Amino acid sequence: MPFSLPSSCRFLLSLLLPLVLLAACSRTPAPPRVLAQDVYVWQRQWTPALRAALSTTDPQVTRWHVLAAELGASGRWIDIVPDAAALAATGKPLLMTVRINGQLARFDAAAIEAHLLALLDAWRARGLQPAALEIDYDCATARLPEYTAFLVRLKTRIAPLALAVTALPTWLESPRLDALLAAADESVLQVHAVLDPRQGLFDPVRARDWMARYAGRTGRPWHVALPAYGSRVVWDEQGRIAAVESERALLAGGSGRELMAQPQVLARFVGALTQSPEPGLAGITWFRLPTGDDRRAWSLATWMAVLERRPLKPELAARMVASSTGPLHEIRLDNTGDADAPLPLRVSIDARGDAGNACAADGINGYALEQDRQGRYLRLTQAGLLRAGTSREIGWLRCADGIPPNDTVLQIGS
């Protein structure tokens, strides 16, 4: 039997409904969530460029995750001595971060614990008071129980100091992850450089999916680690990864490919995060602090623009520059904008001239000369970024008369 409201109720409802709709329409959208922005200081050497970057970016950074030591796959420790005065001058909290190689053959828990406690004492003796000890150990999923037991004991030894850990998306498949996350006070989910390098450094769709799943697994505050750098991956003749060069050059031979996290992609990703963060997300931890002498990191200007949510405005142009050593003309890319720009995939060369002034050309620094029905062009062979305010030589032109034709045109394309 159909239900019918009395006429008096229908009249009252007709009066209330417009008020409800008006209230709903008058609501302003929720303001973007303010997410803390931490950064990894991952350099082994404290150079003037690193100190300058620390000072420049300090207003935008919430905490510094400072690399204190690395335990290599061979079992050998490398301790890093940070600049205590430079860190103290920022007045920001510090996390003493220790990297343990995921390929470590034997995990000697007692020896590792002893080294960490000694390292804490050394930091405190130099006037550094870390807010937390952070362990960065990309172990295989099968090793999670062993790793968790180590963390449980370590936490009791460093109390009341907080304990932080990094986590991998591959661990999401394991029921053991919950116990590991419960053993730490906070964690950082790494969503960059976790897949086959052929798939790139960062996939925003996968990253968001991992974050959603991770939020459902931890009841503690957590950060997401985002990339502000590039890497060169080298494969051997059998197609296996021979080396990954990032903040340190390894001078590895073999077939290499440059990978780069694109600032525009990360800027959009961060904007979406601030509008709709995952539950429990406390902030972003950037890897790594850019410096003037880190050629595989973003420029400081670009990173600051992303941190401050400012528009990224690269300005690319191609031009010819006469060489001082002979009839050669260099083909150069300039970025006159205020943000790093991805290197263009193609730069066309229209230098036909007359028959008596034939021009030879070739590409350099990640570009190769090719030709199709439209003519000659320089094709990008190694992805990368051209930093704001910098230039790169990408090829050369040599003409019979020593001077390129007046109608020579260089055109950037895709």
C-alpha positions as CSV (number, residue, x, y, z in Angstrom):
1,M,0.0,0.0,0.0
2,P,1.6,3.4,-1.0
3,F,2.6,5.7,1.8
4,S,1.1,9.3,1.8
5,L,2.1,12.3,3.9
6,P,-0.7,14.3,5.6
7,S,-1.4,17.6,3.8
8,S,0.0,19.6,6.8
9,C,3.3,17.7,6.6
10,R,3.5,18.3,2.9
11,F,3.0,22.0,3.4
12,L,5.8,22.2,6.1
13,L,8.1,20.2,3.9
14,S,7.5,22.6,1.0
15,L,8.6,25.5,3.2
16,L,11.7,23.7,4.6
17,L,13.1,22.3,1.3
18,P,14.1,25.7,-0.3
19,L,15.9,26.6,3.0
20,V,17.8,23.3,2.9
21,L,18.8,23.8,-0.7
22,L,19.8,27.4,-0.1
23,A,22.1,26.4,2.8
24,A,23.7,23.7,0.7
25,C,24.4,26.1,-2.2
26,S,25.8,28.8,0.1
27,R,28.5,26.5,1.5
28,T,32.0,27.4,0.4
29,P,34.3,24.5,-0.7
30,A,36.6,23.2,2.0
31,P,40.0,24.9,2.0
32,P,42.9,22.9,0.8
33,R,44.6,20.8,3.4
34,V,47.9,22.2,4.6
35,L,50.4,19.3,4.3
36,A,53.8,19.4,6.0
37,Q,56.7,19.4,3.6
38,D,59.8,17.5,4.8
39,V,62.9,16.8,2.7
40,Y,65.7,14.3,2.6
41,V,69.2,15.7,2.9
42,W,70.8,12.8,1.2
43,Q,74.3,14.2,0.3
44,R,77.4,12.6,1.8
45,Q,79.5,15.7,1.4
46,W,78.4,19.0,3.0
47,T,79.5,21.4,0.3
48,P,78.9,25.2,0.1
49,A,76.1,24.5,-2.4
50,L,74.3,22.2,0.1
51,R,74.6,24.8,2.8
52,A,73.2,27.4,0.5
53,A,70.3,25.2,-0.5
54,L,69.5,24.5,3.2
55,S,69.4,28.2,4.0
56,T,67.3,29.1,0.9
57,T,64.6,26.5,1.3
58,D,64.4,26.6,5.1
59,P,61.2,28.8,5.2
60,Q,59.2,26.1,3.2
61,V,60.5,23.0,5.0
62,T,59.0,21.5,8.1
63,R,61.6,18.9,9.0
64,W,65.0,17.7,7.7
65,H,65.6,14.0,7.2
66,V,69.4,14.0,7.3
67,L,71.3,11.0,6.0
68,A,73.6,9.9,8.9
69,A,74.9,6.6,7.8
70,E,74.6,3.9,5.1
71,L,75.1,0.1,5.6
72,G,76.1,-1.3,2.2
73,A,75.3,-4.7,0.8
74,S,78.8,-5.9,1.8
75,G,78.1,-5.1,5.4
76,R,80.4,-2.0,5.5
77,W,79.2,1.2,7.2
78,I,79.7,4.7,5.8
79,D,79.0,7.4,8.4
80,I,78.2,10.9,7.3
81,V,79.2,13.9,9.4
82,P,76.6,16.7,8.8
83,D,77.2,20.4,9.4
84,A,75.7,20.8,12.9
85,A,75.9,24.6,12.8
86,A,74.0,24.8,9.4
87,L,71.3,22.5,10.7
88,A,71.0,24.3,14.0
89,A,70.7,27.6,12.2
90,T,67.4,26.5,10.6
91,G,65.8,25.7,13.9
92,K,63.8,22.9,12.3
93,P,63.4,19.4,13.7
94,L,65.8,16.7,12.5
95,L,65.3,13.1,11.7
96,M,68.5,11.1,11.9
97,T,68.1,8.8,8.8
98,V,70.0,5.6,8.4
99,R,70.0,3.7,5.1
100,I,70.4,-0.1,5.2
101,N,70.9,-1.7,1.8
102,G,68.0,-4.0,0.8
103,Q,70.5,-6.5,-0.7
104,L,72.3,-6.9,2.7
105,A,73.2,-10.6,2.8
106,R,73.1,-11.0,6.6
107,F,71.1,-8.8,8.9
108,D,73.1,-8.8,12.1
109,A,70.5,-7.1,14.4
110,A,72.8,-6.8,17.4
111,A,75.6,-5.2,15.5
112,I,73.3,-2.8,13.6
113,E,71.7,-1.8,16.8
114,A,75.0,-1.1,18.5
115,H,76.1,1.1,15.6
116,L,72.9,3.1,15.7
117,L,73.2,3.7,19.4
118,A,76.8,4.9,19.0
119,L,75.7,7.1,16.1
120,L,73.0,8.7,18.3
121,D,75.6,9.4,21.0
122,A,77.9,11.0,18.4
123,W,75.2,13.3,17.1
124,R,74.2,14.4,20.5
125,A,77.9,15.1,21.4
126,R,78.0,17.4,18.5
127,G,74.9,19.3,19.6
128,L,72.5,17.6,17.3
129,Q,69.2,16.6,19.0
130,P,67.2,14.4,16.5
131,A,63.4,14.3,16.9
132,A,63.4,10.8,15.6
133,L,65.6,8.0,14.3
134,E,64.5,6.9,10.9
135,I,65.4,3.5,9.3
136,D,65.3,3.3,5.5
137,Y,65.5,-0.5,4.7
138,D,64.1,-1.7,1.4
139,C,64.1,-5.3,2.4
140,A,62.4,-8.2,0.6
141,T,58.8,-8.8,1.8
142,A,59.9,-12.2,3.2
143,R,62.2,-10.4,5.6
144,L,59.5,-8.3,7.3
145,P,59.2,-10.5,10.4
146,E,62.9,-10.3,11.0
147,Y,62.9,-6.6,10.4
148,T,59.9,-6.0,12.7
149,A,61.5,-7.9,15.6
150,F,64.5,-5.6,15.2
151,L,62.4,-2.5,15.3
152,V,60.5,-3.6,18.4
153,R,63.7,-4.1,20.3
154,L,65.3,-0.9,18.9
155,K,62.4,1.2,20.0
156,T,62.9,0.2,23.6
157,R,66.6,1.0,23.4
158,I,66.1,4.6,22.0
159,A,63.1,5.6,24.1
160,P,61.8,8.2,24.5
161,L,63.2,9.1,21.0
162,A,60.6,8.5,18.3
163,L,61.2,5.8,15.7
164,A,60.3,6.2,12.0
165,V,60.5,3.8,9.1
166,T,60.2,3.9,5.3
167,A,57.8,1.5,3.5
168,L,57.5,0.0,0.1
169,P,54.3,-0.5,-1.9
170,T,55.3,-4.2,-2.5
171,W,54.8,-4.7,1.3
172,L,51.1,-4.0,0.9
173,E,50.6,-7.6,-0.2
174,S,51.9,-8.9,3.1
175,P,49.8,-9.4,6.3
176,R,53.1,-8.8,8.2
177,L,53.0,-5.1,7.3
178,D,50.6,-4.2,10.0
179,A,52.9,-5.4,12.8
180,L,55.8,-3.5,11.3
181,L,53.9,-0.3,11.1
182,A,52.7,-0.7,14.7
183,A,56.3,-1.0,15.9
184,A,57.1,2.6,14.6
185,D,55.7,6.0,15.6
186,E,55.5,7.2,12.0
187,S,56.3,6.1,8.5
188,V,57.1,7.3,5.0
189,L,55.6,5.5,2.0
190,Q,58.0,5.6,-1.0
191,V,56.1,5.8,-4.3
192,H,59.0,6.6,-6.6
193,A,61.6,4.3,-8.2
194,V,59.9,1.2,-7.0
195,L,59.0,-0.4,-10.3
196,D,61.0,-1.6,-13.3
197,P,63.1,1.4,-14.4
198,R,61.6,0.9,-17.9
199,Q,58.3,2.2,-16.5
200,G,59.9,5.4,-15.3
201,L,60.5,7.0,-11.8
202,F,57.0,8.0,-10.9
203,D,53.4,7.0,-12.0
204,P,50.8,9.3,-10.4
205,V,47.9,6.8,-10.9
206,R,49.8,3.9,-9.3
207,A,51.1,6.2,-6.5
208,R,47.6,7.3,-5.5
209,D,46.3,3.7,-5.5
210,W,49.2,2.7,-3.2
211,M,48.5,5.6,-0.9
212,A,44.9,4.7,-0.6
213,R,45.7,1.1,0.3
214,Y,48.5,2.2,2.7
215,A,46.1,4.6,4.5
216,G,43.9,1.6,5.4
217,R,46.9,-0.4,6.8
218,T,48.4,2.1,9.3
219,G,46.9,3.9,12.3
220,R,49.9,6.1,12.7
221,P,50.8,9.4,11.0
222,W,52.5,8.9,7.7
223,H,54.1,10.8,4.9
224,V,54.5,10.1,1.2
225,A,58.0,10.4,-0.4
226,L,57.9,12.2,-3.8
227,P,60.8,12.6,-6.2
228,A,62.5,15.8,-7.3
229,Y,65.4,14.2,-9.1
230,G,66.5,12.0,-12.0
231,S,68.6,8.8,-12.4
232,R,70.6,7.1,-15.1
233,V,69.9,3.4,-15.2
234,V,72.6,1.2,-16.9
235,W,71.9,-2.3,-18.2
236,D,74.5,-4.9,-19.0
237,E,74.7,-7.1,-22.2
238,Q,72.2,-9.6,-20.7
239,G,69.6,-6.9,-20.1
240,R,70.1,-6.8,-16.3
241,I,70.4,-3.6,-14.3
242,A,74.2,-3.0,-13.8
243,A,74.0,0.3,-12.0
244,V,71.7,3.2,-11.0
245,E,73.4,6.6,-11.0
246,S,71.6,9.3,-9.1
247,E,73.1,11.7,-6.6
248,R,76.6,10.1,-7.2
249,A,78.2,9.2,-10.5
250,L,79.3,5.6,-10.7
251,L,81.0,5.8,-14.1
252,A,79.3,2.6,-15.1
253,G,79.6,1.4,-18.7
254,G,76.8,-0.3,-20.7
255,S,73.6,0.8,-22.2
256,G,72.2,3.7,-20.2
257,R,68.9,5.6,-20.0
258,E,68.1,8.8,-18.2
259,L,64.9,8.9,-16.1
260,M,63.5,12.1,-14.7
261,A,60.6,13.0,-12.5
262,Q,58.8,15.8,-14.3
263,P,58.1,18.9,-12.2
264,Q,54.8,19.6,-13.9
265,V,53.5,16.1,-13.1
266,L,54.5,16.4,-9.5
267,A,53.0,19.8,-9.2
268,R,49.6,18.5,-10.3
269,F,49.9,15.5,-8.0
270,V,50.6,17.7,-5.0
271,G,47.8,20.0,-5.9
272,A,45.4,17.0,-6.0
273,L,46.7,15.8,-2.6
274,T,46.1,19.1,-0.9
275,Q,42.5,19.1,-2.1
276,S,41.8,15.5,-1.2
277,P,44.4,13.8,1.0
278,E,44.3,10.2,2.1
279,P,43.3,9.5,5.7
280,G,46.2,10.0,8.1
281,L,48.5,11.6,5.6
282,A,50.5,14.1,7.6
283,G,52.7,15.5,4.8
284,I,55.1,15.1,1.9
285,T,58.7,14.1,2.2
286,W,60.7,15.2,-0.9
287,F,63.6,13.2,-2.2
288,R,66.0,14.9,-2.3
289,L,67.1,18.5,-1.4
290,P,68.3,20.0,-4.7
291,T,71.6,21.8,-4.8
292,G,73.5,23.8,-7.4
293,D,76.0,21.0,-7.9
294,D,73.5,18.1,-8.2
295,R,73.0,17.7,-11.9
296,R,70.3,15.0,-11.6
297,A,68.0,17.0,-9.3
298,W,65.6,19.8,-10.2
299,S,66.9,23.3,-9.9
300,L,66.3,25.0,-6.6
301,A,64.0,27.5,-8.3
302,T,61.7,24.8,-9.7
303,W,61.5,22.9,-6.5
304,M,60.6,26.0,-4.5
305,A,57.9,26.9,-7.1
306,V,56.4,23.4,-6.6
307,L,56.6,23.8,-2.8
308,E,55.0,27.2,-2.9
309,R,52.3,26.1,-5.4
310,R,53.4,28.7,-8.0
311,P,52.9,28.2,-11.7
312,L,55.8,26.6,-13.6
313,K,56.9,28.7,-16.5
314,P,59.7,27.3,-18.7
315,E,60.7,29.1,-21.8
316,L,62.6,27.0,-24.4
317,A,64.2,28.3,-27.5
318,A,66.8,26.9,-30.0
319,R,69.5,29.1,-31.5
320,M,72.8,28.9,-33.3
321,V,76.0,30.2,-31.8
322,A,79.2,30.7,-33.8
323,S,82.2,28.7,-32.5
324,S,85.3,30.5,-31.5
325,T,87.5,27.7,-32.8
326,G,86.5,27.6,-36.5
327,P,83.6,27.5,-39.0
328,L,81.5,25.3,-36.7
329,H,78.1,26.7,-35.4
330,E,76.7,25.2,-32.2
331,I,73.0,24.4,-31.9
332,R,72.0,25.4,-28.5
333,L,68.9,25.1,-26.3
334,D,68.1,28.0,-23.9
335,N,65.6,27.9,-21.0
336,T,65.0,31.6,-20.2
337,G,62.0,30.8,-18.0
338,D,61.8,30.3,-14.2
339,A,61.2,26.6,-14.2
340,D,63.0,23.5,-15.4
341,A,61.7,22.1,-18.8
342,P,61.7,18.6,-20.2
343,L,64.2,18.4,-23.1
344,P,62.2,18.6,-26.4
345,L,61.8,15.4,-28.4
346,R,62.8,17.0,-31.6
347,V,64.5,20.1,-33.0
348,S,64.1,20.6,-36.8
349,I,67.0,22.0,-38.8
350,D,66.1,23.9,-42.0
351,A,69.4,25.0,-43.5
352,R,69.1,24.2,-47.2
353,G,70.9,27.3,-48.6
354,D,72.3,27.0,-52.1
355,A,74.2,24.1,-53.7
356,G,77.6,25.8,-53.0
357,N,77.0,26.1,-49.3
358,A,76.0,22.6,-48.3
359,C,75.8,22.2,-44.5
360,A,76.7,19.1,-42.5
361,A,75.2,18.6,-39.0
362,D,75.1,16.2,-36.1
363,G,73.7,15.9,-32.6
364,I,75.5,15.7,-29.2
365,N,74.6,15.6,-25.5
366,G,71.7,13.3,-25.8
367,Y,70.6,14.2,-29.4
368,A,71.1,12.3,-32.7
369,L,70.7,13.6,-36.2
370,E,68.0,12.0,-38.3
371,Q,66.0,12.8,-41.4
372,D,62.5,12.3,-42.7
373,R,60.4,13.7,-45.5
374,Q,60.3,17.1,-43.8
375,G,64.1,17.3,-43.6
376,R,66.8,16.9,-41.0
377,Y,66.1,17.1,-37.2
378,L,67.8,16.4,-33.9
379,R,66.0,13.6,-32.0
380,L,66.2,13.3,-28.2
381,T,67.9,10.0,-27.2
382,Q,68.3,10.7,-23.4
383,A,65.4,12.2,-21.4
384,G,66.3,15.0,-19.1
385,L,65.5,18.5,-17.9
386,L,67.0,21.8,-18.9
387,R,67.2,23.8,-15.7
388,A,65.8,27.3,-15.5
389,G,68.3,29.9,-16.7
390,T,70.7,27.4,-18.3
391,S,71.7,26.3,-21.8
392,R,72.7,23.0,-23.4
393,E,74.5,22.4,-26.7
394,I,72.6,19.7,-28.6
395,G,74.3,19.7,-32.0
396,W,76.4,21.5,-34.6
397,L,76.2,22.8,-38.1
398,R,79.2,23.2,-40.5
399,C,78.6,24.9,-43.8
400,A,80.9,25.1,-46.8
401,D,81.0,28.9,-46.8
402,G,81.6,28.9,-43.0
403,I,78.3,30.8,-42.5
404,P,74.9,29.1,-42.3
405,P,72.3,30.3,-44.8
406,N,70.4,33.4,-43.7
407,D,67.1,31.5,-43.8
408,T,68.3,28.8,-41.5
409,V,65.5,27.9,-39.1
410,L,65.6,25.8,-35.9
411,Q,62.2,24.7,-34.7
412,I,61.3,22.9,-31.4
413,G,58.7,20.2,-31.9
414,S,57.4,16.9,-30.4
